[in-house]
Amino acid sequence: MSIVINKIAFKNYRQYGTGSLSFNTSDSGMLSVIIAQNGTGKTTILNAITWCLYGKELHLSDEKKALPVVTSAIVKNANVGDFIPVEVILSITDDNNTVEFKRSETFKIIKDSLDNNKVISGHSRLTVSTTVEGAFENTDIKQDADADIIVKQYFDEAIFKFYFFDGEKLRDFFTASQATSIQQSIFNISQITLLDNACSRLYKMNNDRTKKLAKSSPDIASLNEQQEEQQNTLNAAEATRKYNSDLAEKLTKEREKLDEILRGYEPVKKLQEERDILTQKFDKAEDDYKSFKAKRAAFIRKYIVLLSLYPRIKQTLELIKEKELAGDLPPAIDPDLIKKLLKNPEQHCPVCDASIDETALEHFQKLLTKFTVSSNTSNYLKEIKGTLELSIEEIGKFHSNLDELKQIEIDIKARKQSSEKRLAEISASLSNFESLSDNVNVSDLESKRSNVIYSINNANQAIGAANVTKKACEAELKKIDEKRSIALKKMDEHADICKQVSVITMLHSNFTSIKNTIMNDMKKEIERTTWEFFDRMIWKKNTFGKIEISDNYDISVYNKEGAEMTGSLSATEQMALAYAFTLAIHKASGKNCPLVIDSPLGRVSDTNRENMADALKEVSKNKQIIMLFTPDEYSDEVKKIYTGTASVRELVLSEDENYVEGIEH
């Protein structure tokens, strides 16, 4: 059963004023299309939803400079001292339940210094009403913190971008902080957070008891000190990693804003566009070099073994061949069996069941003399012969494989150096550029950009160092636990506490194992489902090979040769990946939640738009999708695909541009 949005109702909310929008929820298809010019209020629908659920308009370009949510025309015509109520109601159906999320806030009219009406906002309040079908008298009403819990169950704010999707802001989808939010939300969905809390509680209980034991054991006291030191280092490393991840994301957005300004300034537009392309090429070379290093490491491991064993491999292979030429390797005759027959001639032959006469005995005696290797050994030698021959053949390819590897490294480095050199030239040109406009100082912008990139690189280095420290601390903590377990077994005088510690340690280990299993299963399920959706949406069938999701929920795309190409995806491919990842997270949540998409095909090239539109149409057969198009995006080709399937509504501004027309009143 799908969760569907039935209606969004407004009261004095922005240009929507008072009215409502109803959506298609029929079993034959759950696709709704809203068409509106930019500036009409298309994105305001997303903001209305997020304001209702979270008390925030999360799709504003600049929240600090935005108007209040109350309808401007009403504020303008109100009297000083008037109170204007604002409400947004989001009504959904979940199985037999109707759930209504309502946020309300009251605004008071006052005068500003220019004698114009302005408002003072009050405190907004969220109310959630849940009604079972046909049982209105038993409606359950929750408010404030209790209401927030229900919102989290349906539309976790940590991953709101995966419910209320802005196709124009794809760069926010695969950032480090977004990956952390996804991970935490998945933990909440799968109850991993509960297990994590239980593990933390057990860990504390364990420490409390071992501290008591430490008073009687210098060894345990020392191990406790080591543990505390390592745990503090681990916590500091995690704090450093998180701080620098957030910083890197913030700085990246700052760099993107600087790039947008330079890209929009005509005298340097071509240079900036060239830099964008070169940066992609450089990032691709960086990704290729990472893949190359893994390939080189595998090559080294492989040939260290083969070359070190070469004399023995060669000697063993020559020995097998000598035995074969001498006829010492029988195909299936076991000398031990022949010996038994010679000792017990009254038995029948196990092969032909004939009686054994003097002639047969004489033949067996000759065979026993001739074959010096048992049948089992013979079969084993013949089995490894092929492997040994392949190893010799592979050793013979060592120099050619090494040359090929060297050439790959040379090619990658040449690409990196070429991009780096030209990027440096562009940066130098922009640093010395004499601006023709007072509004755009190219030299200053480039200086700021260089400082930002320097800071991003420092943050990334700090993240890498923190990850190394975390891994080392986790390994050391495991060793300390093992040593402490051994020390505890020797403390007979505190048997009761030792037994408690042993039980707590076992529980902690089991809970951790269960937690890790669930985490791994969830990650694999999201990884598998993301690939299925991506493969279905994408039209290149001979390029992409797999998708991998790390333990931190970073997503990577690989080609069929195994090389990572995440940084080289086109805008269309990025959108397909974002949709696939979104749908996979929805599936993992266990709730088939609706998907509201602003500019669903805005970044898709003309040649691929129909394919993407058709893929989303197929998804909408089992999941509600609400699409917000501009007229240009809703082209004739797209219209043809959705005709007969989608419920289509067009919104326009009123003549005085104060209200949206096309909603229900």
C-alpha positions in Angstrom: 0.0 0.0 0.0 1.3 3.4 -0.9 1.3 6.6 1.2 -0.3 9.3 -0.9 -0.8 13.1 -0.6 -4.5 13.7 -1.0 -4.5 17.5 -0.7 -2.6 20.6 0.4 -4.8 23.3 1.9 -3.7 26.9 2.4 -5.0 29.7 4.6 -3.4 33.1 3.9 -0.2 31.4 2.8 1.9 33.5 0.4 0.5 34.0 -3.1 -1.7 30.9 -2.7 -3.9 32.8 -0.2 -6.8 30.5 0.8 -7.6 27.4 -1.2 -6.3 23.9 -1.9 -4.6 21.6 -4.3 -5.9 18.0 -4.7 -3.9 15.2 -6.3 -4.4 12.1 -8.4 -4.5 9.0 -6.1 -6.3 6.5 -8.4 -5.1 2.9 -8.5 -4.5 3.1 -12.3 -1.7 5.6 -11.8 -0.7 8.2 -9.2 0.9 10.9 -11.4 0.0 14.6 -11.0 1.5 17.4 -13.2 1.4 21.0 -12.2 2.6 23.5 -14.9 3.6 27.1 -13.9 5.9 29.8 -15.2 8.9 30.6 -13.0 7.9 33.1 -10.4 4.3 31.9 -10.3 4.6 29.7 -7.2 5.8 26.4 -8.4 8.6 26.0 -5.9 6.3 27.6 -3.3 4.4 24.3 -3.2 7.6 22.5 -2.0 8.1 25.3 0.6 4.5 25.0 1.8 5.0 21.3 2.4 8.3 21.7 4.3 6.9 24.7 6.3 4.0 22.6 7.3 6.1 19.6 8.3 9.2 21.2 9.7 8.4 24.9 10.3 11.0 25.9 7.7 10.8 26.8 4.0 13.7 24.7 2.8 13.7 25.7 -0.8 14.3 29.5 -0.5 17.3 31.0 -2.3 18.0 33.3 0.8 15.9 32.7 3.9 17.2 35.8 5.7 15.9 38.1 2.8 12.6 36.2 2.2 9.2 37.7 2.9 7.1 36.3 5.8 4.8 33.4 4.8 1.6 35.4 5.3 0.0 36.6 2.0 1.5 40.0 1.1 -1.8 41.4 -0.4 -3.6 40.7 2.9 -0.8 42.4 5.0 -0.9 45.4 2.7 -4.7 45.9 3.2 -4.9 45.1 6.9 -5.3 47.5 9.8 -2.7 48.0 12.5 -3.3 45.6 15.3 -5.0 43.0 13.2 -4.0 39.4 13.6 -3.8 37.2 10.5 -3.8 33.4 10.9 -1.7 31.4 8.4 -2.2 27.6 8.0 -0.9 24.9 5.7 -2.5 21.5 5.9 -1.0 18.4 4.3 -3.4 15.5 4.2 -2.1 12.0 3.4 -3.6 8.5 3.3 -1.6 5.5 4.8 -3.5 2.2 4.4 -6.8 2.8 6.2 -5.5 5.9 8.1 -6.0 9.5 7.1 -3.2 11.6 8.6 -3.5 15.4 8.6 -0.4 17.6 9.3 -1.4 21.1 10.1 0.9 24.0 11.0 -0.6 27.3 12.1 1.0 30.7 12.9 -0.5 34.1 13.7 0.9 37.4 12.5 0.3 40.8 14.0 0.1 43.9 11.8 2.3 46.9 12.8 3.8 49.9 11.0 7.4 50.3 9.9 9.5 53.5 9.9 8.1 54.4 6.5 4.5 54.0 7.7 4.0 50.7 5.7 2.3 47.7 7.1 4.6 44.9 8.3 4.1 41.9 10.5 5.4 40.4 13.7 5.4 36.6 13.6 4.1 34.5 16.4 5.1 30.9 17.3 4.0 28.3 14.8 2.4 25.1 16.1 2.2 21.7 14.5 -0.8 19.4 15.0 -1.1 15.9 13.6 -4.5 14.2 13.5 -4.8 10.4 12.7 -8.2 9.0 11.8 -8.9 5.4 11.0 -11.3 5.0 8.1 -14.9 5.1 9.3 -13.9 5.9 12.9 -13.9 9.7 13.1 -14.9 9.7 16.7 -11.6 8.1 17.6 -9.3 10.6 15.9 -5.9 10.7 17.6 -4.5 14.2 17.9 -0.8 15.0 18.7 0.9 18.4 19.0 4.4 19.8 19.2 7.1 17.2 20.1 4.6 14.3 19.8 3.6 15.6 16.4 7.2 15.9 15.4 7.7 12.2 16.1 5.0 11.3 13.6 6.5 13.6 11.0 9.8 11.8 11.5 8.1 8.4 10.9 6.8 9.6 7.5 9.1 12.3 6.2 12.3 12.4 8.2 13.7 16.0 7.9 17.3 14.6 7.7 16.5 13.3 4.2 13.7 15.7 3.1 15.5 16.2 -0.2 14.7 12.6 -1.0 10.9 13.2 -0.6 10.7 16.8 -1.9 13.1 16.8 -4.8 14.5 19.9 -6.5 16.0 18.9 -9.9 17.9 22.1 -10.2 19.9 21.5 -7.1 21.5 18.1 -7.7 24.9 19.2 -6.3 23.4 19.0 -2.8 22.5 15.3 -3.2 25.9 13.6 -2.9 27.7 15.8 -0.4 29.5 14.5 2.7 26.9 15.9 5.1 24.0 14.6 3.0 25.6 11.1 3.1 25.8 11.4 6.9 22.1 12.4 7.1 21.1 9.5 4.9 23.1 7.1 7.1 21.5 8.4 10.3 18.0 8.3 8.8 18.5 4.8 7.6 19.7 3.9 11.1 16.4 5.3 12.5 14.3 3.5 9.9 15.9 0.1 10.6 16.0 0.5 14.4 19.8 0.5 14.4 19.7 3.6 16.6 18.0 1.6 19.3 20.7 -1.1 19.0 23.4 1.6 19.0 21.9 3.1 22.2 21.8 -0.3 23.8 25.5 -0.9 22.8 26.5 2.4 24.4 24.6 1.6 27.6 26.3 -1.8 27.8 29.7 -0.2 27.1 29.1 2.2 30.0 28.0 -0.7 32.3 31.1 -2.6 31.3 33.4 0.3 32.1 31.8 0.9 35.5 32.5 -2.7 36.6 36.0 -2.9 35.2 36.8 0.3 37.1 35.9 -1.5 40.3 38.1 -4.4 39.3 41.0 -2.0 38.4 41.4 -1.2 42.1 42.6 -4.7 42.7 44.5 -5.2 39.4 47.2 -3.0 38.0 46.9 -4.7 34.7 43.2 -3.9 34.3 43.8 -0.4 35.6 46.5 0.1 32.9 44.2 -1.3 30.2 41.3 0.9 31.3 43.6 4.0 31.0 44.7 2.8 27.5 41.1 2.3 26.5 40.0 5.7 27.7 42.9 7.3 25.9 42.1 5.5 22.7 38.4 6.3 23.0 39.1 10.0 23.5 41.4 10.0 20.5 38.6 8.2 18.5 36.0 10.8 19.6 38.3 13.6 18.7 39.0 12.1 15.2 35.2 11.7 14.6 34.6 15.3 15.7 37.4 16.5 13.4 36.1 14.4 10.5 32.5 15.8 10.9 33.7 19.4 11.3 35.9 19.3 8.2 33.2 17.5 6.2 30.7 20.3 7.0 33.4 22.9 6.3 34.3 21.3 3.0 30.6 21.3 1.9 30.2 24.9 2.9 33.3 25.9 1.1 32.3 24.0 -2.0 29.0 25.9 -2.2 31.0 29.1 -1.7 33.3 28.1 -4.6 30.3 27.3 -6.8 28.8 30.7 -6.1 32.1 32.4 -7.2 32.1 30.2 -10.3 28.5 31.2 -11.2 29.5 34.9 -10.9 32.5 34.4 -13.2 30.5 32.3 -15.6 27.9 35.1 -15.8 30.4 37.8 -16.6 30.7 37.9 -20.3 34.4 39.0 -20.7 35.5 35.9 -18.7 32.6 33.5 -19.5 34.6 31.4 -21.9 37.6 31.0 -19.6 35.3 29.9 -16.7 33.5 27.5 -18.9 36.8 26.1 -20.1 37.9 25.8 -16.5 34.7 23.8 -15.6 35.4 21.3 -18.4 39.1 21.1 -17.4 38.2 20.5 -13.7 35.9 17.6 -14.8 38.8 16.2 -16.8 41.2 16.6 -13.9 38.7 15.0 -11.4 38.3 12.1 -13.9 42.1 11.7 -14.1 42.2 11.7 -10.2 39.5 9.0 -10.1 41.4 7.0 -12.8 44.6 7.3 -10.7 42.8 5.9 -7.7 41.7 2.9 -9.7 45.2 2.6 -11.2 46.7 2.5 -7.7 44.4 -0.4 -6.7 45.3 -2.2 -10.0 49.0 -1.6 -9.3 48.7 -3.0 -5.8 46.9 -6.1 -7.1 49.7 -6.5 -9.7 52.4 -6.2 -7.1 50.7 -8.8 -4.8 50.2 -11.2 -7.6 53.8 -11.1 -9.0 55.5 -11.1 -5.6 53.9 -14.5 -5.1 54.5 -15.8 -8.6 58.1 -14.6 -8.9 59.1 -15.8 -5.5 57.6 -19.2 -6.2 58.8 -19.5 -9.8 61.8 -21.9 -9.1 59.5 -24.3 -7.2 56.7 -24.0 -9.7 59.1 -24.7 -12.6 60.7 -27.6 -10.7 57.4 -29.2 -9.8 56.0 -28.9 -13.3 59.2 -30.5 -14.8 58.9 -33.3 -12.3 55.2 -34.0 -13.3 56.2 -34.0 -16.9 59.1 -36.5 -16.2 56.7 -38.8 -14.4 54.2 -38.6 -17.2 56.9 -39.5 -19.8 58.1 -42.4 -17.6 54.5 -43.7 -17.3 54.6 -43.3 -13.5 51.3 -41.5 -13.3 48.5 -44.0 -13.7 45.1 -42.5 -14.5 43.0 -44.3 -12.0 45.0 -47.3 -10.6 45.8 -47.3 -6.9 48.8 -49.4 -5.8 47.2 -49.9 -2.4 44.3 -51.6 -4.0 46.6 -53.9 -6.0 48.4 -54.9 -2.9 45.1 -55.9 -1.3 44.2 -58.0 -4.3 47.7 -59.7 -4.2 47.1 -60.6 -0.5 43.6 -61.8 -1.1 43.5 -63.5 -4.5 40.1 -65.2 -3.7 38.4 -61.8 -4.1 36.9 -60.7 -7.4 38.2 -57.8 -9.4 36.5 -54.6 -8.2 36.3 -53.3 -11.8 35.1 -56.3 -13.9 34.0 -58.6 -11.1 35.9 -61.5 -12.7 37.8 -64.1 -10.6 41.5 -63.5 -10.2 43.7 -66.2 -11.7 47.5 -66.7 -11.8 47.8 -64.6 -15.0 45.9 -61.7 -13.4 48.1 -61.9 -10.3 51.2 -61.8 -12.4 49.8 -58.7 -14.3 49.1 -57.0 -11.0 52.6 -57.6 -9.8 54.0 -56.0 -12.9 51.7 -52.9 -12.5 52.8 -52.5 -8.9 56.4 -52.5 -9.9 55.8 -50.1 -12.8 53.7 -47.4 -11.0 55.6 -45.7 -8.1 52.9 -43.0 -7.5 49.4 -43.7 -6.0 46.3 -42.9 -8.0 45.2 -40.1 -5.6 48.6 -38.4 -5.8 48.6 -38.9 -9.6 45.2 -37.2 -9.9 46.3 -34.3 -7.6 49.5 -33.8 -9.7 47.5 -33.8 -12.9 45.0 -31.3 -11.4 47.7 -28.8 -10.4 49.6 -29.2 -13.6 47.2 -26.9 -15.5 47.5 -24.3 -12.7 51.3 -24.5 -12.7 51.3 -24.1 -16.5 49.1 -21.0 -16.2 51.4 -19.6 -13.6 54.4 -20.1 -15.8 52.5 -18.5 -18.7 51.5 -15.5 -16.4 55.1 -15.1 -15.3 56.1 -14.9 -18.9 53.8 -11.9 -19.3 55.4 -10.0 -16.4 57.4 -7.5 -18.4 54.6 -6.8 -20.9 52.0 -6.4 -18.1 54.5 -4.1 -16.2 55.0 -2.0 -19.4 51.3 -1.7 -19.9 50.9 -0.6 -16.2 53.6 2.0 -16.6 52.0 3.3 -19.7 48.6 3.7 -18.0 50.3 5.7 -15.2 52.2 7.9 -17.8 48.9 8.5 -19.6 47.0 9.4 -16.5 49.8 11.7 -15.2 50.0 13.4 -18.6 46.2 14.1 -18.5 46.5 15.5 -15.0 49.5 17.6 -15.8 47.9 18.9 -19.0 44.7 19.9 -17.1 46.7 21.3 -14.2 48.9 23.4 -16.4 45.9 25.0 -18.3 44.0 25.5 -15.1 46.9 27.4 -13.6 47.1 29.5 -16.8 43.4 30.3 -16.5 43.7 31.2 -12.8 46.7 33.5 -13.6 44.7 35.2 -16.4 41.8 35.8 -14.1 44.0 37.0 -11.2 45.5 39.7 -13.5 42.2 40.5 -15.3 41.3 44.2 -15.3 37.5 44.3 -14.8 35.5 46.5 -17.1 32.6 46.6 -14.6 32.4 48.2 -11.1 30.1 45.4 -10.1 32.4 42.5 -10.9 36.0 42.5 -9.7 37.4 39.4 -11.5 40.8 39.6 -9.8 39.3 39.8 -6.3 36.9 36.9 -7.1 39.7 34.7 -8.3 41.8 35.5 -5.2 38.8 34.5 -3.0 38.3 31.4 -5.1 42.0 30.3 -4.7 41.7 30.8 -0.9 38.5 28.7 -0.8 40.1 25.9 -2.8 43.1 25.9 -0.6 40.8 25.6 2.4 38.8 22.8 0.8 42.1 20.9 0.2 43.1 21.3 3.8 39.7 20.2 5.0 39.9 17.1 2.8 43.4 16.3 4.1 42.1 16.6 7.7 39.2 14.2 6.9 41.6 11.7 5.4 43.9 11.9 8.5 40.9 11.6 10.8 39.7 8.5 9.0 43.2 6.9 9.4 43.2 7.8 13.1 39.7 6.3 13.6 40.7 3.0 12.0 43.9 2.7 14.1 42.0 3.5 17.3 39.2 1.0 16.6 41.9 -1.7 16.0 43.7 -0.8 19.2 40.5 -0.8 21.2 39.8 -4.3 20.0 43.2 -5.5 21.2 42.7 -3.8 24.6 39.3 -5.7 24.9 41.0 -9.0 24.2 43.8 -8.3 26.7 41.3 -7.3 29.4 39.3 -10.5 28.8 42.4 -12.5 29.5 43.2 -10.4 32.6 39.7 -10.8 34.0 39.9 -14.6 33.8 42.7 -14.5 36.3 40.8 -12.6 39.0 39.2 -15.4 41.0 38.7 -13.1 44.1 36.2 -11.0 42.2 34.3 -13.8 40.4 30.9 -12.2 40.6 32.0 -8.9 39.0 34.1 -10.8 36.5 31.0 -12.9 35.6 28.9 -9.7 35.2 31.6 -8.2 32.9 31.7 -11.4 30.9 27.9 -11.4 30.4 27.9 -7.7 29.5 30.8 -8.2 27.1 29.0 -11.0 25.4 25.8 -9.0 25.1 27.7 -6.0 23.8 29.4 -8.2 21.2 26.1 -9.8 20.1 24.3 -6.5 19.9 27.2 -5.0 17.9 27.1 -8.0 15.6 23.4 -7.7 15.0 23.7 -4.0 14.5 26.5 -4.5 11.9 24.5 -7.2 10.1 21.4 -5.0 9.8 23.5 -2.1 8.7 25.3 -4.2 6.1 22.0 -5.8 4.8 20.3 -2.4 4.6 23.3 -0.9 2.7 23.4 -3.9 0.3 19.6 -3.6 -0.3 19.9 0.2 -1.1 23.0 -0.5 -3.3 21.2 -3.2 -5.2 18.0 -1.2 -5.6 19.8 1.9 -6.7 21.6 0.0 -9.4 18.3 -1.6 -10.6 16.5 1.8 -10.9 19.6 3.5 -12.4 20.0 0.7 -15.0 16.3 1.0 -15.9 16.4 4.7 -16.3 19.7 5.1 -18.1 19.9 4.5 -21.8 23.6 3.6 -22.1 23.6 -0.1 -21.7 27.3 -0.8 -22.5 28.9 1.9 -20.3 27.9 1.4 -16.7 28.9 -1.7 -14.7 27.9 -1.3 -11.1 27.1 1.1 -8.2 28.7 0.9 -4.8 27.7 2.5 -1.6 30.2 2.9 1.2 29.6 2.3 4.9 29.3 6.1 5.2 26.7 6.1 2.3 28.9 7.8 -0.2 27.8 6.6 -3.6 30.2 5.6 -6.5 29.4 4.6 -10.1 31.8 2.3 -12.0 32.0 1.5 -15.7 32.1 -2.1 -17.1 35.9 -2.1 -16.8 35.7 -1.3 -13.1 36.9 2.3 -13.2 35.1 4.8 -11.1 33.3 7.5 -13.1 31.1 9.3 -10.5 32.8 12.6 -11.1 32.4 12.3 -14.9 28.6 11.8 -15.0 26.6 14.1 -17.2 23.8 16.3 -15.7 21.3 13.8 -17.1 23.2 10.8 -15.6 23.5 12.6 -12.3 19.7 13.1 -12.2 19.1 9.5 -13.1 21.5 8.5 -10.2 19.7 10.9 -7.8 16.3 9.5 -8.8 17.5 5.9 -8.4 19.1 6.6 -5.0 15.9 8.4 -3.9 13.7 5.5 -4.9 16.0 3.0 -3.2 15.8 4.9 0.0 12.1 5.1 -0.2 12.0 1.3 -0.7 14.4 0.7 2.3 12.2 2.8 4.5 9.4 0.3 4.3 7.0 3.1 3.4 6.1 3.8 -0.2 6.1 7.5 0.3 5.2 10.1 -2.4 7.8 12.0 -4.4 7.3 15.7 -5.1 9.7 16.9 -7.9 10.4 20.5 -8.9 11.9 20.7 -12.4 11.9 16.9 -12.9 13.5 17.1 -16.3 15.2 20.5 -16.0 18.7 19.2 -16.3 18.0 16.5 -18.9 19.1 17.0 -22.4 16.5 17.0 -25.2 17.6 13.6 -26.6 17.2 11.9 -23.2 14.1 13.8 -21.9 11.6 11.3 -23.3 13.4 8.3 -21.8 13.5 9.9 -18.3 9.9 11.0 -18.5 8.8 7.5 -19.5 10.9 5.9 -16.7 9.1 8.2 -14.1 5.8 7.3 -15.6 6.5 3.6 -15.0 7.5 4.4 -11.4 4.3 6.3 -10.9 2.2 3.2 -11.4 3.2 2.0 -7.9 4.3 5.3 -6.3 2.6 8.8 -6.2 4.7 11.4 -8.1 3.8 15.0 -8.1 5.7 16.9 -10.8 6.2 20.7 -11.0 7.0 21.8 -14.6 7.6 25.1 -16.4 5.8 25.3 -19.7 9.1 24.8 -21.6 9.9 21.7 -19.6 6.5 20.2 -20.3 7.3 19.9 -24.0 5.1 18.3 -26.6 7.1 15.1 -26.4 6.7 14.9 -22.6 3.0 15.9 -22.9 2.4 13.0 -25.3 3.9 10.5 -22.8 1.8 11.7 -19.9 -1.5 12.3 -21.7 -4.1 9.8 -20.4 -1.9 9.0 -17.4 -1.3 12.2 -15.5 -3.7 14.6 -13.8 -2.6 18.0 -15.2 -3.2 21.4 -13.7 -1.9 24.8 -14.9 -1.3 27.6 -12.5 -1.0 31.3 -13.4 -0.7 34.6 -11.5 -3.7 36.8 -11.2 -3.7 40.0 -13.2 -2.6 42.0 -10.2 0.1 39.4 -9.5 -1.0 38.9 -5.9 -2.6 35.5 -6.1 -2.1 32.1 -7.9 -5.1 31.1 -10.0 -5.9 27.5 -10.8 -6.2 26.2 -7.3 -9.5 25.1 -5.6 -11.3 27.6 -3.4 
